[in-house]
Amino acid sequence: MGRRQFERPKKRAGPLMYKLIFHPQVKKQAKKLHPQDQKRFIKAVSRLEKSPFSKSLYIKRLINTRSGYRLRIGDFRVLYSINKKEKIIYVWEVGYRGGIY
């Protein structure tokens, strides 16, 4: 009998990251956040970019929108939408809870 040849499993690339697009107002809104909250914002958005549907992030779907979501980061919120086909996350608003809705 001949030797069996085993195929090595192909290495899979990690999940494709989503591309982040920020509305021009988001940069201005983020600058108004407390410096510590700005760091938390950057960290949370980078995690969102890698896995936008992660259970570890505090995400809720917004009512009366097609693809709108809310990311909770302490006392402030990030409002965004997701285009799953093109793998794009569009962040349209950032602010503290009292003034964002």
C-alpha positions in Angstrom: 0.0 0.0 0.0 1.1 3.5 -0.7 1.6 6.2 1.8 -1.2 8.3 2.7 -0.7 12.0 2.0 -2.4 14.3 4.3 -3.3 17.8 3.3 -2.3 20.5 5.7 -5.3 22.6 6.7 -5.1 26.0 5.0 -4.4 28.9 7.2 -7.5 31.0 7.5 -7.1 34.7 7.6 -8.6 36.3 10.7 -12.0 37.9 10.3 -11.9 40.9 8.1 -12.0 44.1 9.9 -14.6 46.7 9.1 -13.6 50.1 7.8 -14.5 53.0 10.0 -15.9 56.2 8.6 -16.5 59.2 10.8 -19.0 62.0 10.2 -17.1 65.3 10.2 -19.0 66.4 13.4 -17.8 63.3 15.3 -14.2 64.7 15.5 -15.5 67.9 17.0 -17.8 66.0 19.4 -15.0 63.7 20.5 -12.8 66.7 21.4 -15.5 67.9 23.8 -15.3 64.7 25.8 -13.2 64.5 28.9 -9.6 63.4 28.1 -10.1 60.1 29.9 -13.3 59.5 27.9 -11.5 60.3 24.7 -9.1 57.4 25.4 -12.0 55.1 26.2 -13.7 56.2 22.9 -10.6 55.4 20.9 -10.2 52.0 22.6 -13.9 51.1 22.2 -14.1 52.2 18.5 -11.0 50.1 17.7 -12.7 47.1 19.3 -15.8 47.8 17.4 -13.8 47.9 14.2 -12.5 44.4 14.8 -15.8 42.8 15.9 -18.9 45.0 15.6 -21.3 42.3 16.9 -19.2 41.3 20.0 -21.2 40.4 23.1 -18.6 42.1 25.3 -19.5 45.6 23.9 -22.7 47.3 25.1 -24.5 47.5 21.8 -28.2 48.0 21.2 -30.0 48.4 17.9 -31.8 51.7 17.6 -35.5 51.7 17.1 -36.9 53.2 13.8 -33.7 52.9 11.9 -32.6 50.4 9.3 -29.1 49.8 10.5 -28.5 52.1 13.4 -26.8 51.0 16.6 -25.8 52.5 19.9 -22.5 51.7 21.7 -22.5 52.5 25.4 -19.2 53.6 26.9 -19.8 54.7 30.5 -21.7 57.9 30.5 -21.4 58.6 26.7 -22.8 57.0 23.6 -21.6 56.4 20.1 -24.3 56.2 17.4 -23.4 54.4 14.2 -24.7 52.3 11.3 -23.2 49.2 9.7 -23.1 48.2 6.0 -22.5 44.5 6.2 -22.0 43.9 2.5 -19.2 46.5 2.2 -17.9 46.0 5.8 -18.2 49.7 6.7 -19.1 51.2 10.0 -20.3 54.8 9.8 -20.1 56.7 13.1 -22.4 59.7 13.0 -22.6 61.0 16.5 -20.8 60.9 19.9 -21.8 62.5 23.1 -22.9 62.2 26.7 -26.1 60.4 27.4 -28.2 63.4 28.2 -27.6 65.3 25.0 -27.3 62.6 22.3 -30.8 61.3 21.9 
